[in-house]
Amino acid sequence: MPSPLLVGRAAESRLLDDAARRAGEGDVAVVLVGGEAGVGKTRLVEEFATRSGTRVLTGGCVELGADVLPFAPFVAALRGVAPSLDDAERARLAPLLPGLPSAPTADDEHARPRLFEGVLALLARLAAERPTLLVLEDAHWADRSSLDLLDFLVRNLRAAPGAMLVVTHRSDEPAARGLRTLLAGLGRLAWVERVALAPLSRPEVAAQAGAILGRPADPELVRTVHSRSDGNPLFVEALLADPHGLPGSLEDLLGTRVDRLGSAATVVRAAAVGGMRTPHAVLAAVCAEPVDEPVRAAVDAGVLVVDGDGYRFRHALIRDAVLARVLPGERAALHRRYADALRATGCACNELSQHLTGAGDGRARSPPHGSRRYSPAARSPTPRSCSCWNGCSAGGTAFPARPVSWAPTGPPFSNARARRRPGPARTTAASGWSPRRSRIPP
């Protein structure tokens, strides 16, 4: 359920309001609004447009591939003013007015400059009558022609006093390389401002949840939702109905993002089985092939982020969505490869145990009751592990170099000795279990 209240965007709203005020006073303004999918770019701009009091022209780009629909956002934006155009404007803007017989042919070398100048002249005329806001949404999907026209308009917007241009784009979209280069250049212009929407803080998530629920949200619910959503408003809305699950709408949204990676999705699935964070060396060993290019594609797509010597999923929910698409047999095979890789590179014993369990390895079962009595210092519970070696530790406890398997780490003892001792050791002896039986040949 959408929140009836826009939360955590006070500073960004003030920036947009100030830009509109300058345009209303005869200046021009351009605001480039970026952020990851679901962070609230459209909601922010819609609420601003509603209260701005300006003439609003809105057009959005569509995800149909490059150059499938040239100038798609501008065609949509001008649809509302087409009836008011005079004959000269219709002639210049014909490529943006589908169905007109006067559209220039592709052989007309002056068609493109005439079109660009015609759009700028129209904005100037409309802004002279009334402050005018042109909104272009989802520019990360813009075709090359639309990006060229956008570049022209922003750089020449001072020829249209009273005009304001707002562009939204995803900062985590892999297909937006051309746009990123364009925005970096436009950001240096004095009348251009860039806004990057950040995730919501926990108090802001509490405010959003309270607005949706119609009552103060339970603190534990807020903690869980904020942790799983990473402060993404769209994720917060979906998780409020099922804080511990993965709503179908989110699974489809996040899974589709990974599916678009093509062959790189195989490496992402392997990383998901490894956990929230996977060291580069371990991931490369599991995949048994170079992973640099697939990982780079996943990082560019906002699926993974670089974290020290490894990679971490940008959102826990992205990993959940990826895991939901990993087949049981594929998952078991990946767990087995992780276990092999961890044995070769060194690991935390509990991590190795988790992968052995996921692979269905019977040796990863818990030891019989009583063996935990003889763990090392402070009698801490013996970790669930098949074998350990130098440098491998869990819970701060170091293990010997010689492989062991569920053997007590204290001194050897016999059943006769165990019978003389009270407590857990007697239970151990009575059960018929002994260290000798627990050993697995190396």
C-alpha positions in Angstrom: 0.0 0.0 0.0 1.5 3.4 -1.0 2.2 5.8 1.9 -0.1 8.7 2.1 2.8 10.8 3.4 6.0 11.7 1.6 8.7 10.9 4.2 12.3 12.0 4.5 12.5 14.3 1.5 12.2 17.7 3.1 15.6 19.0 1.8 15.0 17.7 -1.7 11.5 19.3 -1.8 12.9 22.7 -0.7 15.5 22.5 -3.5 12.8 21.9 -6.1 10.7 24.7 -4.7 13.6 27.1 -4.8 14.3 26.1 -8.4 10.6 26.7 -9.3 10.7 30.1 -7.6 13.7 31.2 -9.7 12.0 30.0 -12.9 8.9 32.0 -11.9 11.0 35.1 -11.5 12.2 34.8 -15.1 15.3 32.6 -14.6 15.7 29.0 -15.7 16.4 25.9 -13.7 17.3 22.2 -14.3 17.2 19.5 -11.6 18.5 16.0 -12.2 17.0 13.6 -9.7 18.8 10.3 -9.3 18.5 7.2 -7.1 18.0 3.5 -7.1 14.8 1.9 -8.2 12.0 2.3 -5.6 13.7 5.1 -3.7 10.9 7.6 -4.5 12.0 9.8 -7.4 8.6 9.8 -9.2 6.7 10.4 -5.9 9.0 13.4 -5.1 8.5 14.9 -8.5 4.8 14.3 -8.7 4.2 16.1 -5.4 6.4 18.9 -6.4 4.6 19.3 -9.7 1.2 19.4 -8.0 2.1 22.2 -5.7 4.3 24.2 -8.1 1.4 26.0 -9.8 3.2 25.8 -13.2 2.2 24.4 -16.5 3.4 20.8 -16.4 4.5 18.7 -19.4 5.4 15.1 -18.5 6.9 12.4 -20.6 8.5 9.1 -19.7 11.0 6.8 -21.4 10.1 3.2 -22.1 12.3 0.1 -21.8 12.0 -1.2 -25.3 15.6 -1.1 -26.5 17.6 1.6 -28.1 16.0 3.7 -30.8 12.8 1.6 -31.0 10.7 4.8 -30.2 12.8 7.9 -31.0 12.0 10.9 -28.9 9.5 8.9 -26.9 9.5 11.1 -23.8 9.1 14.3 -25.8 6.3 12.8 -27.9 4.4 12.1 -24.7 5.2 15.5 -23.1 3.9 17.5 -26.1 0.7 15.4 -26.5 -1.2 17.8 -24.3 -0.2 21.0 -26.1 -0.5 19.7 -29.6 -4.0 21.2 -30.2 -2.7 24.7 -29.4 0.2 24.7 -31.9 0.1 27.0 -34.9 1.0 25.8 -38.4 4.6 26.9 -38.2 5.1 25.0 -35.0 3.4 21.9 -36.4 5.8 21.9 -39.3 8.9 22.2 -37.1 7.7 19.7 -34.5 6.2 17.1 -36.9 8.5 14.2 -35.9 7.1 14.6 -32.3 3.5 14.7 -33.5 2.7 11.3 -34.8 0.1 11.1 -37.7 1.0 14.4 -39.3 1.5 14.1 -43.1 4.0 17.0 -43.0 6.8 15.0 -41.2 10.2 15.7 -42.8 12.0 12.8 -44.4 15.2 11.2 -43.2 17.0 12.7 -46.2 16.3 16.2 -45.0 19.7 17.3 -43.4 18.1 20.3 -41.7 15.3 18.2 -40.1 17.2 17.6 -36.9 18.4 21.1 -36.2 14.9 22.5 -37.1 13.3 20.0 -34.7 15.6 20.9 -31.8 15.1 24.6 -32.3 11.4 24.1 -32.6 11.2 22.4 -29.2 13.2 25.2 -27.6 11.1 27.9 -29.3 7.9 26.1 -28.0 9.2 26.0 -24.5 10.1 29.7 -24.7 6.6 30.6 -25.9 4.9 28.5 -23.3 7.1 29.9 -20.5 6.5 33.5 -21.6 2.7 32.9 -21.0 3.2 31.0 -17.8 6.1 29.3 -15.9 6.4 25.9 -17.5 7.8 22.6 -16.1 9.0 19.9 -18.4 9.4 16.5 -16.6 11.3 13.7 -18.3 11.1 10.4 -16.3 13.2 7.3 -16.4 15.9 8.9 -18.6 18.1 5.8 -18.0 16.0 4.2 -20.8 16.2 7.1 -23.2 17.1 6.5 -26.8 20.1 8.3 -28.4 17.9 10.8 -30.1 16.1 11.8 -26.9 19.5 12.2 -25.1 20.7 14.5 -27.8 17.6 16.6 -27.6 17.8 16.7 -23.8 21.5 17.8 -24.0 20.5 20.6 -26.5 17.6 21.8 -24.3 19.6 21.9 -21.1 22.5 23.8 -22.6 20.3 26.3 -24.4 17.5 26.7 -21.8 18.4 30.3 -21.0 16.8 31.1 -24.3 13.4 30.2 -22.6 13.1 32.3 -19.4 10.6 30.9 -17.0 11.2 27.3 -18.1 12.2 24.5 -15.7 13.3 21.0 -16.6 13.3 18.0 -14.2 14.9 14.7 -15.2 14.7 11.5 -13.2 17.0 8.5 -13.7 18.1 5.4 -11.9 21.6 5.5 -10.7 21.8 1.7 -10.6 20.7 0.9 -14.1 23.4 -0.9 -16.2 22.1 0.4 -19.6 22.6 4.1 -18.5 26.3 4.5 -19.4 25.5 7.1 -22.1 23.2 9.0 -19.7 25.9 9.0 -17.0 28.4 10.7 -19.3 25.8 13.2 -20.4 24.7 14.1 -16.8 28.3 14.5 -15.7 28.8 17.1 -18.3 25.5 18.9 -17.7 26.1 19.0 -13.9 28.9 21.5 -14.5 26.4 24.1 -15.8 25.5 26.9 -13.4 21.7 26.5 -13.7 21.8 22.7 -13.3 21.5 21.0 -9.9 21.8 17.3 -9.1 19.9 15.5 -6.4 20.7 12.0 -5.2 17.9 10.4 -3.1 19.3 8.4 -0.2 17.6 5.5 1.6 15.3 6.3 4.6 16.7 6.2 8.1 15.0 4.0 10.7 13.0 7.0 12.2 11.9 7.8 8.7 10.9 4.2 8.1 8.9 4.4 11.3 7.1 7.5 10.1 6.3 5.9 6.7 5.1 2.7 8.4 2.9 4.7 10.8 1.4 6.7 7.9 0.5 3.5 6.1 -0.8 1.6 9.1 -2.7 4.6 10.5 -1.1 4.1 13.9 2.4 4.1 15.4 4.3 1.1 14.2 5.7 -1.5 16.6 9.4 -0.8 17.2 10.3 -4.4 16.4 8.4 -4.3 13.2 10.2 -1.1 12.2 13.6 -2.6 13.1 12.9 -5.7 10.9 11.5 -3.8 8.0 14.3 -1.2 8.0 16.9 -3.9 8.2 15.5 -5.9 5.3 14.5 -3.0 3.1 17.7 -1.0 3.6 15.5 2.1 3.8 14.1 1.7 0.3 10.5 3.2 0.5 9.1 0.8 -2.1 10.5 -2.2 -0.2 9.1 -0.8 3.0 5.6 -0.6 1.6 5.8 -4.2 0.4 7.4 -5.6 3.6 4.8 -4.1 6.0 2.4 -6.8 4.9 4.9 -9.6 5.3 8.0 -8.5 7.2 9.8 -11.8 7.1 8.8 -13.1 3.7 9.5 -12.0 0.1 6.3 -10.5 -1.5 5.7 -11.6 -5.0 5.9 -8.1 -6.4 9.4 -7.6 -5.0 10.6 -11.0 -6.1 9.5 -10.2 -9.7 11.0 -6.7 -9.6 14.4 -7.8 -8.1 14.6 -11.1 -10.0 14.0 -9.3 -13.3 17.0 -7.0 -12.6 19.2 -10.1 -12.2 17.8 -11.8 -15.2 18.7 -8.9 -17.4 22.4 -9.6 -16.6 22.4 -12.6 -19.0 25.3 -15.0 -18.5 26.5 -12.9 -15.6 23.4 -14.1 -13.6 25.1 -17.4 -13.2 27.9 -15.8 -11.1 25.3 -13.8 -9.1 23.4 -17.0 -8.3 26.6 -18.6 -7.1 27.3 -15.5 -4.9 23.8 -15.7 -3.4 24.4 -19.3 -2.2 27.7 -18.1 -0.6 25.9 -15.5 1.6 25.5 -11.8 1.8 29.2 -11.3 1.3 31.6 -13.5 -0.6 35.4 -13.0 -1.0 36.6 -12.7 -4.5 39.0 -15.7 -4.3 36.3 -18.0 -3.0 33.8 -16.9 -5.6 36.3 -17.4 -8.4 37.1 -20.9 -7.0 33.4 -21.8 -6.9 32.7 -20.6 -10.4 35.9 -22.2 -11.7 36.2 -19.4 -14.3 37.1 -15.7 -14.4 34.4 -13.7 -12.7 35.7 -10.2 -13.2 33.5 -9.2 -16.1 30.3 -10.9 -14.7 30.9 -9.2 -11.3 31.5 -5.9 -13.0 28.2 -6.2 -14.8 26.4 -7.0 -11.5 28.1 -4.0 -9.8 27.1 -1.7 -12.6 23.5 -3.0 -12.3 23.4 -2.3 -8.6 23.1 -6.0 -7.7 26.5 -6.3 -6.0 28.8 -3.7 -4.4 32.5 -4.0 -3.8 33.3 -4.7 -0.1 37.0 -5.0 0.7 38.4 -8.1 -1.0 35.0 -9.4 -1.9 31.5 -8.5 -3.0 28.3 -7.9 -1.1 24.7 -7.8 -2.3 23.3 -4.3 -2.4 20.1 -5.4 -0.7 19.4 -8.5 1.4 16.1 -8.7 -0.6 18.0 -9.0 -3.9 19.8 -12.0 -2.5 16.5 -13.5 -1.3 15.0 -13.0 -4.8 18.0 -14.6 -6.4 18.0 -17.6 -4.0 14.3 -18.1 -4.8 15.3 -18.8 -8.4 18.1 -21.3 -7.6 17.0 -24.9 -8.2 17.5 -27.3 -5.3 20.1 -29.4 -7.2 22.0 -26.4 -8.3 22.0 -25.0 -4.8 23.4 -28.3 -3.3 26.1 -28.4 -6.0 27.1 -24.9 -5.2 27.2 -25.6 -1.5 29.5 -28.5 -2.2 31.8 -26.3 -4.3 31.9 -23.7 -1.6 32.9 -26.4 1.0 35.7 -27.5 -1.3 36.9 -24.0 -1.9 36.8 -23.1 1.8 38.8 -26.2 2.7 41.5 -25.0 0.2 41.6 -21.3 1.2 40.9 -21.4 5.0 37.6 -20.4 6.6 35.5 -20.1 9.7 34.4 -23.5 10.7 30.7 -22.6 11.1 30.7 -21.3 7.5 32.2 -24.6 6.2 29.6 -26.5 8.3 26.8 -24.5 6.7 27.9 -25.4 3.2 28.4 -29.0 4.1 24.9 -29.1 5.5 23.5 -27.3 2.4 25.3 -29.9 0.2 23.6 -32.7 2.1 26.8 -34.1 3.5 26.0 -36.4 6.4 29.3 -35.7 8.2 28.0 -32.2 9.0 25.5 -33.5 11.5 25.7 -32.3 15.1 27.8 -34.5 17.5 26.1 -36.7 20.0 25.0 -35.1 23.3 27.9 -35.0 25.7 30.7 -34.3 23.3 30.3 -30.5 23.8 31.5 -31.0 27.4 35.1 -31.3 26.2 35.5 -28.3 24.0 38.5 -26.1 24.6 39.0 -23.1 26.9 35.9 -21.8 28.7 34.2 -25.1 27.7 32.6 -23.4 24.7 30.4 -25.6 22.5 32.3 -27.4 19.8 31.4 -25.9 16.4 29.5 -28.0 13.9 32.4 -28.8 11.5 33.8 -31.8 9.7 37.5 -30.8 9.8 39.6 -27.9 11.0 43.2 -26.8 10.4 45.6 -24.1 11.4 44.2 -20.6 11.0 40.6 -21.8 11.1 38.6 -20.6 14.1 35.1 -19.9 15.3 34.0 -18.0 18.3 37.6 -17.0 19.0 38.7 -20.7 19.5 41.7 -22.0 17.5 41.8 -25.6 16.3 44.7 -28.0 15.8 46.4 -28.6 12.5 45.5 -32.4 12.5 42.0 -33.0 11.0 39.6 -34.1 13.7 35.9 -35.0 13.5 33.6 -34.5 16.5 36.3 -35.7 18.9 36.5 -34.1 22.3 39.4 -31.6 22.4 40.2 -32.5 26.0 42.5 -35.3 27.1 41.8 -38.9 26.1 39.6 -40.9 28.4 38.2 -44.4 28.6 34.7 -45.7 29.2 35.9 -47.0 32.6 37.2 -43.5 33.5 33.9 -42.0 32.3 32.0 -44.3 34.6 33.8 -42.9 37.5 32.9 -39.4 36.6 29.5 -37.8 37.3 27.5 -35.6 35.0 27.5 -35.4 31.2 30.5 -37.8 30.8 28.5 -40.7 32.4 25.6 -39.9 30.0 28.2 -40.1 27.1 29.5 -43.4 28.2 26.0 -44.8 28.8 25.0 -43.8 25.3 27.7 -46.1 23.9 29.4 -43.2 22.1 33.1 -42.8 22.3 35.7 -40.6 20.6 37.1 -43.6 18.8 33.7 -44.2 17.1 33.4 -40.6 16.1 36.6 -40.4 14.1 36.4 -40.3 10.3 39.5 -41.4 8.5 41.3 -38.4 6.9 
